[in-house]
Structure formats: structure tokens, C-alpha cells
Amino acid sequence: MNTGFWMAICPNCKTRVEQLFAPCPSGDGFFAIEEAEHASHPDDRLLGRRIGERFIVAAILGSGSMGYVYKAYQAQVDRMVALKVFHADKVEGTLMGQRTASSTGPGGQDRFAQEARVLAKLSHPNCVTLYDFGVSEDERFLYIAMEHVAGVSLRKAVRRGLKIDAILEIVRQMLMALREAHSLDIVHRDLKPENIILSYRRSSDEQIVKVLDFGIAKLLQQDPQSARTAVGLLFGTPAYMSPEQCRGESDIGPATDIYALGCMLYELVCGKLPYVSKSPQEMVRMHQLEPIPDLEPRPGLKVPAGLETFVRTCMAKNPGDRYADAHAALGAFESLAGKASGQALRVGTPEGSARKGRVMVPGDRIIGNNVDPTVDRAAPAGLSARAISAQPAAAPTDGVRDTARGEVGGKKASSRSIAAMLRQGNNALVLIALSVVLIFCALLFTYIYLSTRG
């Protein structure tokens, strides 16, 4: 992959390389990545490294409480993947294969592999595909290679409001993804707008919803005897947690996903969360004890008859009073909302877009997979100088606000992207300047030549 005007660089020794993803000529074990990406993240020690002998880490897509999400290149099949990296020190109870005298189940590494194999069976157009998984050679982190998805985060769309046809189609496709997962006894456990991507099929521009991070909570949890702490503490998102999750129960089933979907549908229709508080602790209490609020659609939004009943059934406090799983919920939903609408997901395309049918929210197009954003803290050596923390945000009030609005890390991410754009712009200016100099020299030579002949 030729990069043109010296755009590739070894992130370790800074050697310029003509071929993107080519091995560094110095033999330091690193591979060439885009110079702009290295400039944006100069301290990240995984950029340019090869993971599992297959994936060359090319760029950072996001970060969260458990680790980082990278874009990586898989040369064997010539494709980009999303590589989720979880540092061993930050995975609660995952012992990387070590066993204790009292342990009766498999070790952490064996358990990770077992759960990953289950997730790999999940094959559906509305689910992000798991390609590969493993443990780093030094056993310092776990990784999962997944389908790299292009599209718009539902969180971005929620903040701008969606028409009812788009809302109904998004929920319908989410339920189709959940139906496939529940049929395989896979529970998402952390369903929220950040884990939903409004995407498209490259071949036909057909609109499609992609659900990310199925089973990540269970994949990284402790042994079953300690699952109560692992699931509730590490993976619960207070705005969408079911009452049984809020109580820290270990027996989490499909009804938990149905509850989270009900909260999301409420938010899509009303433009606000069903429960709003100034602290995560208070929100957890409200999910368990407060009555289900009435559905109050945004001004001008006309909802189908029976939609409020559907939401209230999804959000029932007792799991037994909800739809048993996504199969039952989808049947009830389609009886009130109808079947798919071919044009429902066309939620706005900027003028002049090359692909008119892409699902886009003007001014906020994102690419890649995301993990739950958190406040940055010092990171252990080997990953990055930036945060990988399982601790809650410093200010509880800000944490709840950011969960509801998806604002954490926005300024930092924007400043990094602006820096990258400026550096890329500088390269363009250099090319323009060189072209001007060459043209000037040619004109000067022509003038001198003609003057001497005259």
C-alpha cells in the first residue's frame, strides 16, 4: 500500500517508510503507520505493533474503562478490523490462566476463550462479527478482533431527534439482533445508544443497524461465584441498567436486555432518559423503586397506539413481567409498529454526499467501534500513557450527565482530530509550495533562454 509523499512512519524510531504497514527497515519489530496518527498519539506503545502475528495496529478509535479500541490491518485477508484490547490489570478477576487452590472452574484465560467461541457463533446482519481473539505473547492483555463498522452512533442521533419511522425501524433491527443472540443464550448486558451504529451495506447502500459488544461483560467477568461484583461494577451503565442488575444479581437473562431496550426506546421517543438524577447511586435506586414514567413524546412526534404499553412491558420491575426474550418482544412490536420500512432509516444526508442513501447525522459522522467513554487516568506501561481505568468518574454528577448525553472525552477527541487535520494540511501545503517553485523555475529558465536568443 503506497502512501505517496512520505506519509508513513515507524512510530518507534521515526524512520520514514514509503509502504504503509511495511516492516520498519531498522528491524525494530514495528510496522509503518500514518504519520498523522502517530503525531496524534505519540505515547501509545501499541501503534505500529503486530498483535497475535496477524493484526498491525494502525489507529486509535476509542477508549474506555476496560481498555482501548484500535483500528488494525489484517494483511492475510487485506481488511481493516476493530481490535479491542483489554489490559490484564484492569480486567476484574481475569487471571490470564492462573489458578488458585480454591478454584473449581477454568482459569481466566480458558474462560475468556470459552466465552469468545460462543460469541463467534453469533452471525447476523445486525450483529458485529467477531473474527478472532487471543492473549498477547507476554500475557499482559487480551484482545478481540471484530468487524470494523462505518456509520453513525445512535448516541449522536438521539441528541438531534429522530422521526418516528426511523425510531421504529431502529428498534425493530435491534430486536432482530437480540433475537439471534438470545437464541444462542447470549445476553448483551450493556445495551445503550453508544453500542448501536446506524450503518449501511457498501454494495447496495441499504440501511442497517449494527449492535456492538455482545457478551463483552460476561467475556471478561470473574468466575461465576464472583460474577455479582464483576457484572454490576464494571459493566453496568446506570441509565439503562435493569433492576436485577442494580441489585447485583448474578443470574442475568434476556429480560435484562429487554429492559435496556425499553429505556432506549423511551429516550428516543421522549428525548430524555426515563430516570434522571444527579448521581449514579440515585439512578440505580430509581430503576429499582420508582414507578415507570409516562411516555411523553417530543413535540410533533406521533407514536403508534400501543407503543406506551410496549415500553411499560419492557421496563417492568419484575423480569417475569417483561417479554421473555427478543423473539417475544419482536412479535409484540411488529404487531403495533408494522414491518420494515425501506426508507425509514434515511435520517439525513449532507448535501453533495456521494452516497445519498447513507445513514448520517449532519456534522457528526463517526467510523469504528466504541467502548463506554470514561475519565482519563494514568495508564500502565505497555498500552499508553492515557487512561485505562475501571473506576467511576471523579464527579458523580458529571458521570450521569455524560452517560445521558455522550459528552465525555469530546473536547480531547476533537483537539486530537484537529491536530491530525492540521498536520495533514501541512503536508498538502508543502506539495503546493514545491509545485509553485517548480513552475517558477521553469518560467525563469524559459525567460532566460528566450532573452539570450534575442
SULCORHU-V152525 format. One record per residue. N is the residue number from 0. RES is the residue in one letter. SS is DSSP state (a for helix, b for strand, c for the rest). OMEGA is omega in degrees with one decimal (NA if undefined). D_CENTER is the distance of its C-alpha to the mean C-alpha in whole Angstrom. Layout:
N_RES_SS_OMEGA_D_CENTER / N_RES_SS_OMEGA_D_CENTER
This chain:
0_M_c_-176.1_27 / 1_N_b_-175.1_29 / 2_T_c_179.8_27 / 3_G_c_-169.4_31 / 4_F_c_173.5_32 / 5_W_c_-179.1_31 / 6_M_c_-179.5_27 / 7_A_b_-176.1_26 / 8_I_b_172.4_27 / 9_C_b_-176.5_27 / 10_P_c_-178.7_25 / 11_N_c_-176.3_27 / 12_C_c_177.1_31 / 13_K_c_176.9_30 / 14_T_c_177.4_32 / 15_R_b_-177.9_31 / 16_V_b_-179.1_30 / 17_E_c_-174.0_31 / 18_Q_b_176.4_29 / 19_L_c_-179.1_25 / 20_F_c_175.2_24 / 21_A_c_177.1_27 / 22_P_b_178.2_29 / 23_C_c_-179.7_30 / 24_P_c_-179.0_34 / 25_S_c_-179.4_35 / 26_G_c_-177.6_33 / 27_D_c_177.9_31 / 28_G_c_178.7_29 / 29_F_c_178.0_26 / 30_F_b_-175.8_25 / 31_A_b_175.2_25 / 32_I_b_180.0_22 / 33_E_b_-177.7_22 / 34_E_a_-179.0_24 / 35_A_a_179.8_22 / 36_E_a_177.2_19 / 37_H_a_-179.7_21 / 38_A_a_179.9_23 / 39_S_a_-177.0_20 / 40_H_c_-173.8_19 / 41_P_c_-175.6_22 / 42_D_c_-177.6_22 / 43_D_c_-173.8_19 / 44_R_c_176.3_21 / 45_L_c_178.2_19 / 46_L_c_-179.6_19 / 47_G_c_178.2_21 / 48_R_c_176.3_21 / 49_R_b_-177.0_21 / 50_I_b_177.6_20 / 51_G_c_179.8_21 / 52_E_c_-176.2_24 / 53_R_c_-168.5_21 / 54_F_b_176.9_18 / 55_I_b_-176.2_19 / 56_V_b_-171.7_16 / 57_A_b_-174.6_16 / 58_A_b_176.0_14 / 59_I_b_177.9_11 / 60_L_b_-178.3_8 / 61_G_b_178.6_7 / 62_S_b_-179.2_9 / 63_G_c_-172.2_10 / 64_S_c_-176.1_13 / 65_M_c_-178.0_13 / 66_G_b_-175.8_12 / 67_Y_b_171.0_10 / 68_V_b_-179.1_8 / 69_Y_b_164.8_10 / 70_K_b_-176.4_11 / 71_A_b_-179.1_14 / 72_Y_b_176.3_17 / 73_Q_b_-171.4_19 / 74_A_c_-175.0_23 / 75_Q_c_-179.5_24 / 76_V_c_176.1_23 / 77_D_c_178.1_22 / 78_R_b_173.9_18 / 79_M_b_178.9_15 / 80_V_b_170.3_12 / 81_A_b_-176.2_9 / 82_L_b_176.9_11 / 83_K_b_-177.2_9 / 84_V_b_-179.6_12 / 85_F_b_-179.2_14 / 86_H_b_-174.8_17 / 87_A_a_-178.2_20 / 88_D_a_-176.7_21 / 89_K_a_178.1_18 / 90_V_c_-175.1_18 / 91_E_c_173.7_21 / 92_G_c_178.0_23 / 93_T_c_-169.8_22 / 94_L_c_176.3_25 / 95_M_c_174.7_24 / 96_G_c_179.1_27 / 97_Q_c_-179.5_30 / 98_R_c_175.8_32 / 99_T_c_-176.9_34 / 100_A_c_-177.0_37 / 101_S_c_-176.0_36 / 102_S_c_177.9_33 / 103_T_c_-179.2_34 / 104_G_c_179.2_31 / 105_P_c_177.9_29 / 106_G_c_-176.6_28 / 107_G_a_-178.2_24 / 108_Q_a_178.3_24 / 109_D_a_-179.7_25 / 110_R_a_177.1_23 / 111_F_a_-179.5_20 / 112_A_a_-178.8_21 / 113_Q_a_-179.1_23 / 114_E_a_179.8_20 / 115_A_a_178.6_18 / 116_R_a_176.5_21 / 117_V_a_-179.5_20 / 118_L_a_-179.2_17 / 119_A_a_177.5_18 / 120_K_c_-177.8_20 / 121_L_c_-178.0_18 / 122_S_c_-177.3_18 / 123_H_c_-178.8_18 / 124_P_c_-178.4_17 / 125_N_c_178.9_14 / 126_C_b_174.9_13 / 127_V_c_-174.1_10 / 128_T_c_174.0_13 / 129_L_b_-178.3_13 / 130_Y_b_-171.3_16 / 131_D_b_176.8_17 / 132_F_b_178.5_17 / 133_G_b_179.9_19 / 134_V_b_179.6_21 / 135_S_c_-176.6_22 / 136_E_c_179.2_25 / 137_D_c_178.7_26 / 138_E_c_179.7_24 / 139_R_c_177.1_22 / 140_F_b_174.0_19 / 141_L_b_176.1_17 / 142_Y_b_175.6_15 / 143_I_b_176.2_13 / 144_A_b_-174.7_13 / 145_M_b_175.2_11 / 146_E_b_177.5_11 / 147_H_c_-171.0_10 / 148_V_c_173.9_9 / 149_A_b_179.4_11 / 150_G_b_-176.0_11 / 151_V_b_176.3_10 / 152_S_b_176.8_8 / 153_L_a_176.8_11 / 154_R_a_178.5_11 / 155_K_a_-178.2_13 / 156_A_a_-179.6_15 / 157_V_a_-176.2_16 / 158_R_a_-179.5_17 / 159_R_a_179.9_19 / 160_G_c_179.6_21 / 161_L_c_174.3_21 / 162_K_c_-173.7_24 / 163_I_a_179.2_25 / 164_D_a_178.6_25 / 165_A_a_179.1_21 / 166_I_a_-177.6_20 / 167_L_a_-179.3_22 / 168_E_a_177.5_21 / 169_I_a_-179.5_17 / 170_V_a_179.7_18 / 171_R_a_-179.1_20 / 172_Q_a_173.7_18 / 173_M_a_179.6_16 / 174_L_a_177.0_19 / 175_M_a_176.6_19 / 176_A_a_-179.9_16 / 177_L_a_179.1_17 / 178_R_a_178.5_21 / 179_E_a_-179.3_20 / 180_A_a_-177.7_18 / 181_H_a_178.0_21 / 182_S_a_177.8_24 / 183_L_c_-178.2_23 / 184_D_c_175.8_23 / 185_I_c_177.7_19 / 186_V_c_-176.7_18 / 187_H_c_176.4_14 / 188_R_c_-179.3_15 / 189_D_c_-179.0_12 / 190_L_c_-178.9_12 / 191_K_c_-177.0_11 / 192_P_a_179.4_10 / 193_E_a_-178.7_7 / 194_N_a_178.4_6 / 195_I_b_177.8_8 / 196_I_b_172.9_8 / 197_L_b_-170.6_12 / 198_S_b_-177.3_13 / 199_Y_b_173.9_16 / 200_R_c_-175.8_18 / 201_R_c_-175.3_19 / 202_S_c_-173.4_23 / 203_S_c_-174.8_24 / 204_D_c_176.1_21 / 205_E_c_-177.4_21 / 206_Q_b_-177.6_18 / 207_I_b_176.9_16 / 208_V_b_178.0_13 / 209_K_b_177.1_10 / 210_V_b_-176.5_9 / 211_L_c_165.7_7 / 212_D_c_174.0_8 / 213_F_c_171.0_11 / 214_G_c_-178.8_14 / 215_I_a_-179.5_12 / 216_A_a_-179.3_14 / 217_K_a_-179.1_17 / 218_L_a_-173.4_16 / 219_L_a_-175.6_17 / 220_Q_c_176.5_19 / 221_Q_c_173.1_23 / 222_D_c_-174.4_26 / 223_P_a_-179.1_26 / 224_Q_a_-177.7_29 / 225_S_a_-174.9_27 / 226_A_a_-179.6_24 / 227_R_a_-179.6_25 / 228_T_a_-172.6_24 / 229_A_a_-176.1_21 / 230_V_a_-175.9_19 / 231_G_a_-174.2_20 / 232_L_a_-169.6_20 / 233_L_a_-169.1_17 / 234_F_a_178.3_14 / 235_G_c_172.1_16 / 236_T_c_-168.2_15 / 237_P_a_-175.9_18 / 238_A_a_-173.7_18 / 239_Y_a_-177.2_17 / 240_M_c_176.8_19 / 241_S_c_178.3_21 / 242_P_a_-179.8_25 / 243_E_a_173.7_25 / 244_Q_a_-180.0_22 / 245_C_a_177.6_23 / 246_R_c_178.9_27 / 247_G_c_-179.2_25 / 248_E_c_-178.6_26 / 249_S_c_-177.8_25 / 250_D_c_-177.3_26 / 251_I_c_-176.9_23 / 252_G_c_-178.5_23 / 253_P_a_-179.2_22 / 254_A_a_177.1_23 / 255_T_a_176.8_20 / 256_D_a_179.2_18 / 257_I_a_177.6_20 / 258_Y_a_-179.9_21 / 259_A_a_178.0_17 / 260_L_a_176.4_17 / 261_G_a_177.2_21 / 262_C_a_-179.8_19 / 263_M_a_177.9_17 / 264_L_a_175.7_20 / 265_Y_a_-178.7_22 / 266_E_a_179.4_20 / 267_L_a_-176.7_19 / 268_V_a_-172.8_23 / 269_C_a_-178.4_24 / 270_G_c_178.3_22 / 271_K_c_178.5_22 / 272_L_c_177.6_21 / 273_P_c_178.1_23 / 274_Y_c_-178.7_24 / 275_V_c_179.1_24 / 276_S_c_-179.0_25 / 277_K_c_179.3_26 / 278_S_c_176.5_24 / 279_P_a_-178.8_22 / 280_Q_a_179.0_25 / 281_E_a_178.9_27 / 282_M_a_176.8_24 / 283_V_a_177.9_24 / 284_R_a_-177.3_28 / 285_M_a_178.1_27 / 286_H_a_-177.2_25 / 287_Q_a_-167.5_28 / 288_L_a_-174.7_31 / 289_E_c_177.0_31 / 290_P_c_177.0_32 / 291_I_c_-177.2_29 / 292_P_c_176.4_29 / 293_D_c_178.2_31 / 294_L_c_179.9_29 / 295_E_c_-176.1_29 / 296_P_c_175.1_28 / 297_R_c_-180.0_27 / 298_P_c_177.8_31 / 299_G_c_-178.3_31 / 300_L_c_179.9_29 / 301_K_c_-175.6_31 / 302_V_c_179.5_29 / 303_P_c_175.1_31 / 304_A_c_178.9_33 / 305_G_c_-178.2_32 / 306_L_a_179.5_29 / 307_E_a_177.1_29 / 308_T_a_177.9_31 / 309_F_a_-179.6_28 / 310_V_a_-178.1_26 / 311_R_a_176.8_28 / 312_T_a_177.8_28 / 313_C_a_-173.2_25 / 314_M_c_178.0_25 / 315_A_c_-177.4_28 / 316_K_c_-179.3_29 / 317_N_c_180.0_30 / 318_P_a_179.9_28 / 319_G_a_179.7_31 / 320_D_a_177.6_31 / 321_R_c_170.0_28 / 322_Y_c_-172.9_27 / 323_A_c_179.3_27 / 324_D_c_-175.9_24 / 325_A_a_177.6_22 / 326_H_a_178.5_25 / 327_A_a_-179.5_27 / 328_A_a_-179.8_25 / 329_L_a_177.8_25 / 330_G_a_179.1_28 / 331_A_a_-177.5_29 / 332_F_a_-178.1_27 / 333_E_a_177.0_28 / 334_S_a_179.3_31 / 335_L_a_-175.7_31 / 336_A_a_-177.9_28 / 337_G_c_-179.5_30 / 338_K_c_-175.1_28 / 339_A_c_172.5_25 / 340_S_c_-173.9_26 / 341_G_c_-176.1_26 / 342_Q_c_-169.3_25 / 343_A_c_-173.5_23 / 344_L_c_177.4_20 / 345_R_c_-170.5_21 / 346_V_c_176.5_20 / 347_G_c_179.6_21 / 348_T_c_178.4_22 / 349_P_c_179.0_23 / 350_E_c_177.7_27 / 351_G_c_178.8_27 / 352_S_c_-179.4_24 / 353_A_c_179.7_25 / 354_R_c_-174.4_23 / 355_K_c_-172.8_24 / 356_G_c_-176.1_22 / 357_R_c_175.1_19 / 358_V_c_-176.9_17 / 359_M_c_170.0_16 / 360_V_c_-174.8_17 / 361_P_c_175.0_19 / 362_G_c_-176.0_19 / 363_D_c_177.6_15 / 364_R_c_178.9_13 / 365_I_b_177.8_10 / 366_I_b_172.4_9 / 367_G_c_179.9_6 / 368_N_c_-178.2_3 / 369_N_c_168.0_2 / 370_V_c_-176.4_5 / 371_D_c_-178.5_8 / 372_P_c_177.8_9 / 373_T_c_177.2_13 / 374_V_c_-179.0_16 / 375_D_c_173.4_17 / 376_R_c_-179.1_20 / 377_A_c_-177.8_22 / 378_A_c_177.2_20 / 379_P_c_-179.7_22 / 380_A_c_177.1_24 / 381_G_c_176.3_22 / 382_L_c_-176.1_18 / 383_S_c_175.6_19 / 384_A_c_-179.2_21 / 385_R_c_-162.1_18 / 386_A_c_159.5_17 / 387_I_c_-173.3_15 / 388_S_c_176.9_17 / 389_A_c_-178.4_17 / 390_Q_c_178.5_19 / 391_P_c_179.2_19 / 392_A_c_-175.2_19 / 393_A_c_-178.5_23 / 394_A_c_-177.5_24 / 395_P_a_-179.3_23 / 396_T_a_178.9_24 / 397_D_a_-179.3_21 / 398_G_a_179.4_18 / 399_V_a_-179.7_19 / 400_R_a_-178.2_19 / 401_D_a_176.3_16 / 402_T_a_-177.7_14 / 403_A_a_-172.4_16 / 404_R_a_178.8_16 / 405_G_c_-173.1_12 / 406_E_c_-175.3_14 / 407_V_c_173.5_14 / 408_G_c_-176.6_14 / 409_G_a_-177.7_14 / 410_K_a_179.3_18 / 411_K_a_-179.5_17 / 412_A_a_-179.8_14 / 413_S_a_-179.0_17 / 414_S_a_178.5_20 / 415_R_a_-178.6_18 / 416_S_a_177.6_17 / 417_I_a_179.3_21 / 418_A_a_179.3_22 / 419_A_a_179.3_21 / 420_M_a_179.7_22 / 421_L_a_-179.9_25 / 422_R_a_177.0_26 / 423_Q_a_177.2_25 / 424_G_a_178.1_28 / 425_N_a_177.5_30 / 426_N_a_178.2_30 / 427_A_a_179.1_31 / 428_L_a_177.8_34 / 429_V_a_178.4_35 / 430_L_a_179.0_36 / 431_I_a_-179.2_37 / 432_A_a_178.2_40 / 433_L_a_178.4_41 / 434_S_a_178.8_41 / 435_V_a_179.7_43 / 436_V_a_179.9_45 / 437_L_a_178.7_46 / 438_I_a_179.6_47 / 439_F_a_-179.9_49 / 440_C_a_178.6_51 / 441_A_a_178.9_52 / 442_L_a_179.9_53 / 443_L_a_178.4_55 / 444_F_a_178.8_57 / 445_T_a_-179.6_58 / 446_Y_a_-179.4_60 / 447_I_a_-179.4_61 / 448_Y_a_-179.9_62 / 449_L_a_179.6_64 / 450_S_a_-178.5_66 / 451_T_a_179.3_67 / 452_R_a_179.9_69 / 453_G_c_NA_70
